[in-house]
Amino acid sequence: MDFTPERSDLLDKDRRHLWHSMLPYNAASPPMIVTEGAGSWITDIDGNRYLDGMSGLWCVNAGYGRKELAEAAYAQLLALPYYPLSQSHVPGIRLAEKLSEWLEDEYVVFFSNSGSEANEAAFKIARQYQQQHGEPGRHKLVSRYRAYHGGSAGALSATGQAQRKLKYEPLGGGFLHVRPPDSYRRPDGMTEEQFNLLCAQDLEDAIIWEAAESVAAVIMEPVITGGGILVPQQRYLDRVQEICARHGVLLIIDEVICGFGRSGRKFGHHNFGLKPDIVTMAKGLTSGYLPLSATAVRRSIYERFGSQGDYGHFRHVNTFGGNPAACALALKNLEIIEREGLVERARILGERLHAEMRTLLAHPLVGDIRSFGFLLGIELVADKATKQPASAETVKGIIGQCKSRGLIIGRNGDTVAGFNNVLTFCPPLSSTDEDVTFICETFKEVMNNQLEGTP
Ligand code: PLP
């Protein structure tokens, strides 16, 4: 089929009317216009097919082209397209119950539309809970450098990537950041364990130095994802949980990327036996098919939000959060993940991807390879001894060569986190064995060509 006239017309309109995230208006190359998806593969307007090794923006966990998801949303749109959750509706009730089951503990769920909003709700809940719990001074929120928690004012304040904030500051007050457990770049002479414990101590020091009675909550992902796949040791997270409990600080776990099977367990924090006070989630909740996010809160916290005067309840309103069609679709999405065993599949595929890619550790450009379930990060360096990060041109060149061979991969934070030299892989959990073979073979071919200087 000849797409050419439509393509140039659309690109012209795109240039004139559509503002893209993270792209300058006069970007050198036009955006890809994606028209279809099936399984792990997307097709652009020219008919080119790509394996989407990033699941869109880390979200299409169940893969593209799921008719069942569209049908679940369609049926609910016909029955009841909208009602606010100041009252209730059936898919909202069922999804809240299902999420509590997935969390393997008793949680109460507040719905929003995006990961950022789920985190904003968590921050407000943490602050209000502390006030209504007899700790009115606890308002500060602690997070880690290199972590991303969203683009809205509070979520961006919690984000530890300075480059994303420049030009938008001052943001919200009361946010502070501590050192992330980036073991690869730990100080010389320190073991990984010593470094992990140092990072945990850094958190405790910050809480003490800020005065614990002023700190409401700590927010962290189980593994820093967008900031470069930084995998902590078990004892780091054990210490974090213990520090939070000892200082009366709530622990908010951001599962926006790590949740819904990505880690090889239902939620990322299950791998570490954490018992968070609040869990935020989005992306994989609907596999990206419709916007929906959730803030799950322990029942004991929720029960502080009674009718204490006029202001005791959670005074946060959200028009679209928990849209019935999005909830119905999310329920179907969780059903598919369970029925097809995609959580276990993520673990198996992740182990295979990691094992096959690890042979690249011998490559002069590969400094470190880190994985968490079906998530992989490959840190590129110009010099293995000094760990000098690979240049932006090298990193971009490798991503471009993968794309020209039909493989889409990402990089940490897209120019904003750490040294921007970590390539990221986050394919749909429904990927086939052949898909994983394609990812490994294509990537290795590109890396080998780097040695020979072939594009
Ligand atoms: N938290 C994490 C860990 C994320 O990666 C993101 C987005 O990438 C967010 C929060 C914000 O989610 P959203 O873009 O849906 O607002």
Residues whose N, C-alpha, C, O or C-beta is under 5 A from the ligand:
A	BS01	PLP	S114 G115 S116 E117 Y148 H149 G150 G226 D254 V256 I257 A282
